[in-house]
């Protein structure tokens, strides 16, 4: 004797071993013995081969016409055997009863369970809806299979092309387009991206990277809604200082400037003047919410996504010829020894005499020009003639400040690698306001140039910003006002720089504390810190009570977390899109070989290009060996290029010497193509580095 019984929603069979009034012990085909409650027993039948019998019942159940069975079923509750006798005959066999039972269990759209082996037929409208849904699912399944076939044959159906970036980066795994790509991937044994590339779905590698970034970070687009521009209403005194800024020509968010007073008197007053949007943009305002959403300006070759709308930026930027509101740090110095004797913070208006530009002046403002009064260029730009003494003093001070930091660091800073700039030719990117409508499309001709990071102008501005950020950081801590700091432990100087609310040392920079405050038009952390600095300037020792953010403010920690995530995402994108243009440059210039230096495992860095890649043939070479590398195929979607070492360009002795000289020369990864100088604060963001200022 065998039983058909239900267990956990499944229909099982078993040979009867023993039974009582309430349960029966059976042995299944697998040999497993189970106790079946009487209420779970559905059918008793004598069987010699239960497995074959169940297979026959299953096949017979597939032939049952459910719509006819539904018509035959009574309106009240019924058992499967009752319906079997209505459907097959009054003397329905156990096999037919079992087939009906299986059919009913597998047709919940026609019949609803009302107990063990008991059912009730669904209402007619419910059946109609269910059948329509089943038919729709069937058609979708057929459509998916059709798309799988097309993708496997190298053709991309339009619906999949339209959903390309969503499929790859933010997929709805229940969407038929996604299922088709997964199916084609399995059918062709290729990755989903490779399937789409071979099917011609990605016709623009640049758009692939750009739209991926937008989908992940700016799903609603990069444009701004209309915002009222708040004006600074404070009655600010006009400073006696005459300041100047130093930036790239593409910079429109000019948020720092310098001034020098008192040269020749023995006591010099240096001013570090920072644009003051914090005097007008209030915490919790609409513009604050906008800044907190974007968190930073995003830089890339030929384009940028600003944190603030241009009309807002222009209201606070330090434009030449204007008296601009500023948060100013005045540093009193001994002119001979360069010792700092006092510092003071002022909320004021500062006259900006000029906006100096790096690419116009870096070749003029050299070490010789600054240190030798008798040194004359053939053509000295007129705006510089009356600033030569100021720049010379600032350069001497910058060298002094850098040397002091290096003593604390315990070793000199190594910025021997050049900084690279990117210019896209054939693209209208002269003015920031045009960039939104004139974004690069990846077809432009790219020119890559070198700019030495340690030029005098870069050093002047970076040391001034480090001085301001470290001084303000210490001042905020003294007054008990929390701020957003960047720190790095002296016990582990190689670890990642961390952000927090405590004024901890930054060992990598050699300062006691460091609070980003010098770029409030470009970074939200700087705007937050500026609010805190403004409170300190207004209220002094009682600033902790008046500052927008109080000690242990949960909102401050939330800002840090959000900024960290955005900073990392923006940086990854800039590295990736710069690598795209590097590889594009290699293609456009027809470069097939490069001189390079081996710096880690099988990774080399090109000597005259910001290009890092894996190479074959370097397994037995020492670190810092110089080699000739033949380039392989370039993939602008995956951003991969591999090389093969064809020759050694130096000797073992040369490599050993370089190992000592470049011990601090590190790189984050294959596409981190430029030195990360985000903590050294040059005046403006060079296009070869992420958020450098």
NUVO-202490 format. One line per 4 residues: number of its first residue (from 1); for each residue x, y, z of C-alpha. Coordinates in nm, 2 decimals, always signed. Example, Ala and Ser with C-alpha at 12.3 -4.5 7.8 and 13.67 -1.06 7.14 Angstrom:
<rs>
1> +1.23:-0.45:+0.78 | +1.37:-0.11:+0.71
</rs>
This chain:
<rs>
1> +0.00:+0.00:+0.00 | +0.13:+0.35:-0.09 | +0.02:+0.69:+0.01 | +0.01:+1.03:-0.17
5> +0.05:+1.30:+0.09 | +0.13:+1.67:+0.12 | +0.43:+1.80:+0.30 | +0.55:+2.16:+0.29
9> +0.33:+2.23:-0.02 | +0.47:+1.93:-0.21 | +0.30:+1.61:-0.32 | +0.50:+1.30:-0.22
13> +0.46:+0.92:-0.22 | +0.56:+0.66:+0.03 | +0.52:+0.29:+0.11 | +0.31:+0.23:+0.43
17> +0.51:+0.07:+0.71 | +0.26:+0.11:+1.00 | -0.04:+0.32:+1.08 | -0.26:+0.43:+1.36
21> -0.57:+0.65:+1.39 | -0.38:+0.97:+1.38 | -0.07:+0.90:+1.17 | +0.10:+0.67:+0.93
25> +0.47:+0.59:+0.90 | +0.59:+0.56:+0.54 | +0.91:+0.50:+0.36 | +0.99:+0.72:+0.05
29> +1.17:+0.60:-0.26 | +1.49:+0.76:-0.12 | +1.47:+0.54:+0.18 | +1.38:+0.82:+0.42
33> +1.11:+0.73:+0.67 | +0.86:+0.99:+0.78 | +0.55:+1.01:+0.99 | +0.25:+1.14:+0.80
37> -0.05:+1.29:+0.99 | -0.38:+1.15:+0.88 | -0.50:+1.50:+0.78 | -0.21:+1.52:+0.52
41> -0.30:+1.19:+0.35 | -0.45:+1.26:+0.01 | -0.48:+0.92:-0.16 | -0.42:+0.55:-0.09
45> -0.33:+0.32:-0.37 | -0.15:-0.01:-0.44 | +0.16:+0.05:-0.65 | +0.45:-0.16:-0.77
49> +0.65:+0.12:-0.92 | +0.55:+0.45:-0.75 | +0.80:+0.66:-0.94 | +0.67:+0.55:-1.28
53> +0.31:+0.58:-1.16 | +0.37:+0.95:-1.05 | +0.54:+1.03:-1.38 | +0.24:+0.90:-1.57
57> +0.00:+1.10:-1.34 | +0.21:+1.41:-1.40 | +0.19:+1.36:-1.78 | -0.18:+1.30:-1.76
61> -0.23:+1.62:-1.56 | -0.07:+1.83:-1.83 | -0.34:+1.72:-2.07 | -0.63:+1.84:-1.84
65> -0.80:+2.14:-2.00 | -0.83:+2.37:-1.70 | -1.10:+2.59:-1.85 | -1.33:+2.29:-1.89
69> -1.23:+2.16:-1.54 | -1.32:+2.51:-1.41 | -1.66:+2.49:-1.58 | -1.73:+2.14:-1.43
73> -1.62:+2.25:-1.08 | -1.90:+2.33:-0.83 | -1.93:+2.67:-0.69 | -1.88:+2.55:-0.34
77> -1.57:+2.39:-0.19 | -1.48:+2.05:-0.34 | -1.22:+1.78:-0.33 | -0.99:+1.68:-0.62
81> -1.15:+1.33:-0.64 | -1.49:+1.49:-0.68 | -1.37:+1.70:-0.97 | -1.19:+1.40:-1.12
85> -1.52:+1.21:-1.13 | -1.69:+1.51:-1.30 | -1.41:+1.55:-1.55 | -1.30:+1.20:-1.64
89> -1.59:+0.97:-1.54 | -1.79:+0.87:-1.24 | -1.54:+0.59:-1.19 | -1.22:+0.79:-1.22
93> -0.92:+0.57:-1.14 | -0.66:+0.66:-0.88 | -0.43:+0.76:-1.16 | -0.69:+1.01:-1.29
97> -0.76:+1.13:-0.94 | -0.38:+1.19:-0.88 | -0.36:+1.37:-1.22 | -0.65:+1.60:-1.12
101> -0.49:+1.67:-0.79 | -0.16:+1.77:-0.95 | -0.34:+1.99:-1.20 | -0.53:+2.17:-0.93
105> -0.22:+2.23:-0.73 | -0.04:+2.38:-1.03 | -0.33:+2.61:-1.14 | -0.38:+2.86:-0.85
109> -0.52:+3.11:-1.11 | -0.81:+2.88:-1.16 | -0.85:+2.71:-0.82 | -0.77:+2.83:-0.48
113> -0.67:+2.59:-0.20 | -0.93:+2.55:+0.08 | -0.75:+2.28:+0.28 | -0.56:+1.96:+0.23
117> -0.68:+1.83:-0.11 | -0.97:+2.08:-0.10 | -1.03:+2.36:-0.34 | -1.26:+2.64:-0.45
121> -1.27:+2.78:-0.80 | -1.17:+3.14:-0.85 | -1.41:+3.41:-0.97 | -1.44:+3.46:-1.35
125> -1.29:+3.81:-1.35 | -0.99:+3.68:-1.15 | -0.94:+3.40:-1.39 | -0.95:+3.64:-1.68
129> -0.69:+3.87:-1.53 | -0.47:+3.58:-1.44 | -0.49:+3.44:-1.79 | -0.41:+3.78:-1.94
133> -0.10:+3.81:-1.71 | +0.01:+3.46:-1.81 | -0.02:+3.54:-2.17 | +0.17:+3.87:-2.12
137> +0.45:+3.68:-1.94 | +0.46:+3.43:-2.22 | +0.50:+3.71:-2.48 | +0.77:+3.87:-2.27
141> +0.95:+3.54:-2.25 | +0.93:+3.51:-2.63 | +1.06:+3.87:-2.67 | +1.35:+3.81:-2.43
145> +1.45:+3.50:-2.63 | +1.43:+3.70:-2.95 | +1.65:+3.97:-2.80 | +1.90:+3.70:-2.67
149> +1.93:+3.56:-3.02 | +1.99:+3.91:-3.17 | +2.25:+4.00:-2.91 | +2.42:+3.66:-2.96
153> +2.44:+3.73:-3.33 | +2.60:+4.08:-3.28 | +2.29:+4.29:-3.32 | +2.15:+4.52:-3.05
157> +1.77:+4.57:-3.04 | +1.66:+4.93:-2.99 | +1.49:+4.88:-2.66 | +1.81:+4.75:-2.51
161> +2.01:+5.03:-2.66 | +1.77:+5.28:-2.50 | +1.82:+5.11:-2.16 | +2.19:+5.05:-2.20
165> +2.33:+5.25:-1.91 | +2.05:+5.15:-1.67 | +2.11:+4.78:-1.76 | +2.48:+4.81:-1.69
169> +2.49:+5.04:-1.39 | +2.15:+5.05:-1.22 | +1.97:+4.74:-1.35 | +1.61:+4.64:-1.27
173> +1.68:+4.27:-1.26 | +1.31:+4.19:-1.34 | +1.32:+4.40:-1.66 | +1.31:+4.20:-1.98
177> +1.60:+4.41:-2.13 | +1.82:+4.31:-1.84 | +1.72:+3.95:-1.86 | +1.80:+3.94:-2.23
181> +2.15:+4.07:-2.18 | +2.21:+3.82:-1.90 | +2.07:+3.54:-2.13 | +2.30:+3.65:-2.41
185> +2.59:+3.66:-2.17 | +2.53:+3.30:-2.07 | +2.47:+3.19:-2.43 | +2.79:+3.34:-2.56
189> +3.00:+3.29:-2.25 | +3.10:+3.66:-2.26 | +3.06:+3.92:-2.00 | +2.75:+4.15:-2.03
193> +2.97:+4.45:-2.13 | +3.15:+4.24:-2.40 | +2.82:+4.12:-2.53 | +2.69:+4.48:-2.57
197> +3.02:+4.60:-2.73 | +3.02:+4.32:-2.98 | +2.65:+4.40:-3.06 | +2.74:+4.77:-3.13
201> +2.54:+4.90:-2.84 | +2.82:+5.14:-2.73 | +2.89:+5.38:-3.02 | +3.06:+5.64:-2.81
205> +3.31:+5.53:-2.54 | +3.32:+5.89:-2.40 | +2.94:+5.89:-2.36 | +2.96:+5.55:-2.20
209> +3.18:+5.69:-1.92 | +3.00:+6.03:-1.90 | +2.65:+5.89:-1.88 | +2.75:+5.63:-1.63
213> +2.88:+5.90:-1.41 | +2.56:+6.11:-1.45 | +2.34:+5.81:-1.38 | +2.52:+5.74:-1.06
217> +2.57:+6.09:-0.93 | +2.34:+6.33:-1.12 | +2.03:+6.12:-1.23 | +1.82:+6.44:-1.27
221> +2.09:+6.61:-1.48 | +2.35:+6.87:-1.41 | +2.15:+7.18:-1.47 | +2.03:+7.42:-1.20
225> +1.68:+7.53:-1.12 | +1.62:+7.90:-1.07 | +1.76:+8.03:-0.75 | +1.74:+8.37:-0.58
229> +2.09:+8.51:-0.53 | +2.12:+8.63:-0.17 | +2.33:+8.94:-0.12 | +2.56:+9.01:+0.17
233> +2.39:+9.26:+0.39 | +2.66:+9.31:+0.65 | +2.82:+9.65:+0.67 | +3.18:+9.54:+0.60
237> +3.48:+9.77:+0.64 | +3.71:+9.82:+0.33 | +4.05:+9.68:+0.39 | +4.36:+9.88:+0.31
241> +4.50:+9.57:+0.13 | +4.53:+9.55:-0.25 | +4.50:+9.18:-0.33 | +4.56:+8.96:-0.63
245> +4.46:+8.60:-0.71 | +4.66:+8.33:-0.90 | +4.46:+8.08:-1.10 | +4.42:+7.90:-1.43
249> +4.24:+8.09:-1.71 | +3.96:+7.84:-1.70 | +3.89:+7.92:-1.33 | +3.57:+8.12:-1.27
253> +3.52:+8.03:-0.90 | +3.80:+8.25:-0.77 | +3.78:+8.21:-0.40 | +4.13:+8.30:-0.27
257> +4.36:+8.60:-0.31 | +4.68:+8.73:-0.14 | +4.81:+9.07:-0.03 | +5.13:+9.20:+0.11
261> +5.17:+9.52:+0.31 | +5.47:+9.68:+0.49 | +5.76:+9.56:+0.28 | +6.08:+9.74:+0.38
265> +5.95:+9.83:+0.73 | +6.07:+9.52:+0.91 | +5.72:+9.40:+0.99 | +5.51:+9.26:+0.70
269> +5.14:+9.20:+0.70 | +5.04:+8.92:+0.46 | +4.67:+8.88:+0.39 | +4.50:+8.56:+0.28
273> +4.16:+8.66:+0.15 | +3.89:+8.40:+0.09 | +3.56:+8.46:-0.09 | +3.27:+8.49:+0.16
277> +2.96:+8.31:+0.03 | +2.91:+8.21:+0.40 | +2.80:+8.57:+0.48 | +2.50:+8.53:+0.24
281> +2.42:+8.16:+0.20 | +2.27:+8.06:+0.53 | +2.26:+7.70:+0.68 | +1.93:+7.54:+0.59
285> +1.86:+7.78:+0.29 | +1.77:+7.65:-0.06 | +2.13:+7.72:-0.18 | +2.26:+7.54:+0.12
289> +2.05:+7.24:+0.03 | +2.18:+7.26:-0.32 | +2.54:+7.27:-0.21 | +2.48:+6.98:+0.03
293> +2.34:+6.78:-0.26 | +2.64:+6.84:-0.49 | +2.90:+6.88:-0.22 | +3.17:+6.98:-0.46
297> +3.26:+7.11:-0.81 | +3.35:+6.82:-1.04 | +3.65:+6.88:-1.27 | +3.74:+6.70:-1.59
301> +3.92:+6.79:-1.92 | +3.71:+7.04:-2.12 | +3.42:+7.05:-1.87 | +3.32:+7.10:-1.51
305> +3.01:+7.06:-1.30 | +3.00:+7.34:-1.05 | +2.87:+7.32:-0.70 | +2.68:+7.65:-0.74
309> +2.51:+7.81:-1.03 | +2.73:+8.06:-1.22 | +2.51:+8.36:-1.13 | +2.56:+8.27:-0.76
313> +2.94:+8.22:-0.81 | +2.98:+8.55:-0.99 | +2.81:+8.73:-0.69 | +3.09:+8.62:-0.45
317> +3.39:+8.54:-0.67 | +3.70:+8.76:-0.62 | +3.68:+8.94:-0.95 | +3.96:+9.19:-1.03
321> +3.87:+9.56:-1.01 | +3.60:+9.51:-0.74 | +3.58:+9.54:-0.37 | +3.48:+9.19:-0.27
325> +3.35:+9.06:+0.06 | +3.61:+8.83:+0.21 | +3.70:+8.63:+0.52 | +4.06:+8.75:+0.56
329> +4.34:+8.60:+0.76 | +4.61:+8.85:+0.84 | +4.95:+8.71:+0.93 | +5.21:+8.95:+1.09
333> +5.57:+8.84:+1.01 | +5.92:+8.95:+1.09 | +6.05:+9.05:+0.75 | +6.40:+8.93:+0.82
337> +6.34:+8.60:+1.00 | +5.99:+8.53:+0.86 | +5.87:+8.44:+1.21 | +5.49:+8.47:+1.26
341> +5.42:+8.71:+1.55 | +5.05:+8.74:+1.52 | +4.74:+8.63:+1.33 | +4.40:+8.80:+1.30
345> +4.07:+8.71:+1.12 | +3.86:+8.99:+0.97 | +3.52:+9.00:+0.79 | +3.57:+9.28:+0.53
349> +3.57:+9.40:+0.18 | +3.90:+9.37:-0.01 | +4.00:+9.54:-0.34 | +4.11:+9.28:-0.59
353> +4.37:+9.45:-0.82 | +4.42:+9.16:-1.06 | +4.35:+8.80:-1.14 | +4.68:+8.65:-1.24
357> +4.68:+8.34:-1.46 | +4.92:+8.05:-1.43 | +4.97:+7.96:-1.80 | +5.05:+8.33:-1.88
361> +5.30:+8.38:-1.60 | +5.46:+8.05:-1.50 | +5.73:+8.09:-1.76 | +5.80:+8.45:-1.64
365> +5.78:+8.41:-1.26 | +6.08:+8.18:-1.23 | +6.32:+8.13:-0.93 | +6.57:+8.36:-1.10
369> +6.32:+8.63:-1.16 | +6.21:+8.62:-0.80 | +6.54:+8.59:-0.63 | +6.77:+8.80:-0.85
373> +6.67:+9.17:-0.87 | +6.90:+9.22:-1.17 | +6.73:+8.93:-1.36 | +6.51:+9.07:-1.65
377> +6.30:+8.88:-1.90 | +6.30:+9.01:-2.25 | +5.93:+9.08:-2.20 | +5.80:+9.13:-1.84
381> +5.41:+9.14:-1.83 | +5.31:+9.49:-1.71 | +5.08:+9.36:-1.43 | +5.38:+9.19:-1.27
385> +5.62:+9.48:-1.26 | +5.48:+9.64:-0.95 | +5.42:+9.30:-0.78 | +5.77:+9.17:-0.82
389> +5.87:+9.26:-0.46 | +5.55:+9.11:-0.32 | +5.59:+8.79:-0.51 | +5.95:+8.77:-0.42
393> +5.87:+8.80:-0.05 | +5.58:+8.55:-0.08 | +5.81:+8.30:-0.25 | +6.07:+8.34:+0.02
397> +5.80:+8.29:+0.28 | +5.66:+7.98:+0.09 | +6.00:+7.82:+0.09 | +6.03:+7.89:+0.46
401> +5.69:+7.75:+0.55 | +5.75:+7.44:+0.34 | +6.09:+7.38:+0.51 | +5.92:+7.41:+0.85
405> +5.66:+7.16:+0.75 | +5.92:+6.92:+0.62 | +6.09:+6.92:+0.96 | +5.77:+6.81:+1.12
409> +5.71:+6.55:+0.85 | +6.06:+6.41:+0.90 | +6.14:+6.41:+0.53 | +6.11:+6.64:+0.23
413> +5.81:+6.65:+0.01 | +5.87:+6.48:-0.32 | +5.68:+6.65:-0.61 | +5.93:+6.56:-0.88
417> +5.67:+6.42:-1.12 | +5.52:+6.68:-1.35 | +5.16:+6.78:-1.35 | +4.97:+6.73:-1.68
421> +4.72:+6.96:-1.83 | +4.45:+6.87:-2.09 | +4.33:+7.09:-2.37 | +4.06:+6.98:-2.60
425> +4.09:+7.14:-2.94 | +3.78:+7.19:-3.15 | +3.56:+7.23:-2.84 | +3.42:+7.55:-2.72
429> +3.53:+7.55:-2.36 | +3.66:+7.90:-2.32 | +3.40:+8.01:-2.08 | +3.24:+7.81:-1.80
433> +2.89:+7.93:-1.88 | +2.93:+7.77:-2.23 | +3.03:+7.43:-2.09 | +2.69:+7.30:-2.01
437> +2.58:+7.34:-2.38 | +2.92:+7.25:-2.52 | +3.03:+6.94:-2.34 | +3.30:+6.72:-2.50
441> +3.17:+6.43:-2.71 | +3.49:+6.23:-2.72 | +3.58:+6.33:-3.08 | +3.79:+6.63:-2.99
445> +4.17:+6.65:-3.05 | +4.34:+6.64:-2.72 | +4.66:+6.81:-2.63 | +4.85:+6.70:-2.32
449> +5.10:+6.94:-2.17 | +5.33:+6.94:-1.87 | +5.33:+7.18:-1.59 | +5.58:+7.14:-1.31
453> +5.39:+7.13:-0.98 | +5.67:+7.30:-0.79 | +5.67:+7.62:-0.98 | +5.71:+7.93:-0.77
457> +5.35:+8.05:-0.82 | +5.21:+7.71:-0.73 | +5.43:+7.70:-0.42 | +5.33:+8.05:-0.32
461> +4.96:+7.98:-0.33 | +4.97:+7.63:-0.19 | +5.17:+7.73:+0.11 | +4.95:+8.03:+0.18
465> +4.64:+7.80:+0.17 | +4.80:+7.55:+0.40 | +4.89:+7.83:+0.64 | +4.53:+7.96:+0.63
469> +4.37:+7.62:+0.67 | +4.60:+7.51:+0.95 | +4.58:+7.84:+1.14 | +4.20:+7.85:+1.12
473> +4.18:+7.49:+1.22 | +4.38:+7.56:+1.54 | +4.19:+7.87:+1.61 | +3.85:+7.70:+1.59
477> +3.98:+7.42:+1.82 | +4.10:+7.68:+2.08 | +3.76:+7.84:+2.09 | +3.58:+7.51:+2.12
481> +3.40:+7.54:+1.79 | +3.37:+7.22:+1.59 | +3.49:+7.20:+1.23 | +3.56:+6.95:+0.96
485> +3.93:+6.85:+0.97 | +4.15:+6.63:+0.76 | +4.41:+6.43:+0.96 | +4.67:+6.16:+0.92
489> +4.84:+5.98:+1.20 | +5.21:+6.02:+1.24 | +5.22:+5.65:+1.35 | +5.11:+5.54:+1.01
493> +5.17:+5.82:+0.76 | +5.10:+5.60:+0.46 | +4.74:+5.54:+0.56 | +4.45:+5.73:+0.40
497> +4.38:+6.08:+0.51 | +4.07:+6.08:+0.73 | +3.80:+6.34:+0.79 | +3.66:+6.42:+1.13
501> +3.55:+6.69:+1.37 | +3.87:+6.68:+1.59 | +4.17:+6.90:+1.54 | +4.42:+6.62:+1.49
505> +4.76:+6.64:+1.33 | +4.81:+6.58:+0.96 | +5.15:+6.40:+0.95 | +5.16:+6.39:+0.57
509> +5.15:+6.77:+0.55 | +5.34:+6.84:+0.87 | +5.08:+7.06:+1.04 | +4.91:+7.03:+1.38
513> +4.56:+7.06:+1.24 | +4.41:+7.12:+0.90 | +4.05:+7.23:+0.82 | +3.96:+7.29:+0.46
517> +3.84:+7.65:+0.45 | +3.99:+7.81:+0.14 | +3.75:+7.70:-0.14 | +3.39:+7.77:-0.02
521> +3.27:+7.83:-0.38 | +3.38:+7.48:-0.48 | +3.36:+7.25:-0.17 | +3.08:+7.22:+0.08
525> +3.32:+7.13:+0.36 | +3.49:+7.47:+0.31 | +3.16:+7.65:+0.32 | +3.06:+7.47:+0.64
529> +3.40:+7.56:+0.80 | +3.35:+7.92:+0.68 | +3.03:+7.95:+0.87 | +3.21:+7.84:+1.19
533> +3.50:+8.08:+1.12 | +3.25:+8.37:+1.07 | +3.10:+8.29:+1.41 | +3.44:+8.30:+1.57
537> +3.52:+8.63:+1.40 | +3.19:+8.78:+1.52 | +3.17:+8.64:+1.87 | +3.52:+8.54:+1.98
541> +3.52:+8.33:+2.30 | +3.14:+8.28:+2.30 | +3.14:+8.16:+1.94 | +3.07:+7.80:+2.04
545> +2.72:+7.91:+2.15 | +2.65:+8.10:+1.83 | +2.81:+7.88:+1.56 | +2.57:+7.69:+1.33
549> +2.72:+7.35:+1.43 | +2.77:+7.26:+1.79 | +3.01:+7.01:+1.94 | +2.91:+6.65:+1.86
553> +2.65:+6.78:+1.61 | +2.51:+6.47:+1.43 | +2.45:+6.69:+1.12 | +2.82:+6.76:+1.10
557> +2.90:+6.38:+1.09 | +2.64:+6.33:+0.83 | +2.80:+6.60:+0.61 | +3.14:+6.43:+0.65
561> +3.00:+6.09:+0.55 | +2.82:+6.24:+0.24 | +3.12:+6.44:+0.13 | +3.36:+6.14:+0.17
565> +3.14:+5.93:-0.06 | +3.09:+6.21:-0.32 | +3.46:+6.30:-0.31 | +3.56:+5.94:-0.38
569> +3.31:+5.91:-0.66 | +3.41:+6.23:-0.83 | +3.77:+6.15:-0.80 | +3.73:+5.80:-0.96
573> +3.54:+5.96:-1.25 | +3.80:+6.22:-1.31 | +4.07:+5.96:-1.31 | +3.88:+5.75:-1.55
577> +3.79:+6.03:-1.79 | +4.15:+6.16:-1.79 | +4.27:+5.81:-1.87 | +4.02:+5.81:-2.16
581> +4.18:+6.13:-2.30 | +4.53:+5.99:-2.24 | +4.45:+5.68:-2.45 | +4.27:+5.90:-2.71
585> +4.59:+6.11:-2.73 | +4.80:+5.80:-2.78 | +4.57:+5.69:-3.07 | +4.56:+6.04:-3.22
589> +4.93:+6.08:-3.21 | +5.00:+5.73:-3.35 | +5.22:+5.64:-3.05 | +5.33:+5.28:-3.06
593> +5.62:+5.28:-2.81 | +5.69:+5.47:-2.49 | +5.98:+5.50:-2.25 | +5.86:+5.40:-1.90
597> +5.97:+5.33:-1.55 | +5.88:+5.01:-1.36 | +5.75:+5.10:-1.02 | +5.55:+4.81:-0.89
601> +5.52:+4.45:-0.99 | +5.44:+4.46:-1.36 | +5.32:+4.82:-1.36 | +5.50:+5.09:-1.55
605> +5.46:+5.46:-1.57 | +5.53:+5.64:-1.90 | +5.82:+5.89:-1.86 | +5.66:+6.17:-2.06
609> +5.29:+6.09:-2.04 | +5.05:+6.05:-1.75 | +5.00:+5.68:-1.84 | +5.02:+5.37:-1.62
613> +4.98:+5.02:-1.75 | +5.05:+4.66:-1.70 | +5.33:+4.51:-1.91 | +5.46:+4.17:-2.00
617> +5.83:+4.09:-1.99 | +5.92:+4.28:-1.67 | +5.91:+3.99:-1.42 | +6.28:+3.98:-1.35
621> +6.35:+4.35:-1.36 | +6.43:+4.55:-1.04 | +6.20:+4.83:-0.93 | +6.27:+5.17:-1.10
625> +6.41:+5.01:-1.41 | +6.37:+5.22:-1.72 | +6.23:+5.03:-2.01 | +6.10:+5.07:-2.37
629> +5.74:+4.95:-2.39 | +5.55:+4.85:-2.71 | +5.18:+4.93:-2.68 | +4.91:+4.69:-2.75
633> +4.55:+4.74:-2.85 | +4.36:+5.02:-2.67 | +4.01:+4.97:-2.54 | +3.84:+5.30:-2.47
637> +3.54:+5.14:-2.29 | +3.74:+4.94:-2.04 | +4.02:+5.20:-2.05 | +4.27:+4.92:-2.09
641> +4.60:+4.91:-2.27 | +4.87:+4.66:-2.22 | +5.23:+4.68:-2.32 | +5.53:+4.46:-2.38
645> +5.88:+4.54:-2.26 | +6.11:+4.54:-2.57 | +6.43:+4.68:-2.42 | +6.60:+4.78:-2.10
649> +6.71:+5.14:-2.11 | +6.93:+5.16:-1.79 | +7.16:+4.95:-1.58 | +7.11:+4.77:-1.25
653> +7.31:+5.04:-1.08 | +7.08:+5.31:-1.22 | +6.77:+5.13:-1.09 | +6.92:+5.09:-0.74
657> +7.00:+5.46:-0.72 | +6.65:+5.54:-0.83 | +6.51:+5.32:-0.56 | +6.66:+5.54:-0.30
661> +6.56:+5.86:-0.46 | +6.20:+5.76:-0.52 | +6.10:+5.58:-0.21 | +5.81:+5.82:-0.15
665> +5.69:+5.79:-0.51 | +5.35:+5.61:-0.48 | +5.05:+5.56:-0.70 | +4.70:+5.46:-0.60
669> +4.63:+5.23:-0.89 | +4.64:+5.18:-1.27 | +4.41:+5.47:-1.35 | +4.52:+5.71:-1.07
673> +4.71:+5.89:-1.33 | +4.82:+6.21:-1.15 | +4.96:+6.29:-0.82 | +4.69:+6.35:-0.56
677> +4.76:+6.70:-0.43 | +4.42:+6.76:-0.27 | +4.59:+6.83:+0.06 | +4.84:+7.08:-0.07
681> +4.59:+7.34:-0.18 | +4.72:+7.51:-0.50 | +4.51:+7.82:-0.57 | +4.31:+7.67:-0.85
685> +4.22:+7.31:-0.96 | +4.47:+7.22:-1.23 | +4.30:+7.01:-1.49 | +4.54:+6.73:-1.43
689> +4.43:+6.67:-1.07 | +4.10:+6.63:-0.88 | +3.97:+6.91:-0.67 | +4.32:+7.02:-0.61
693> +4.21:+7.34:-0.44
</rs>
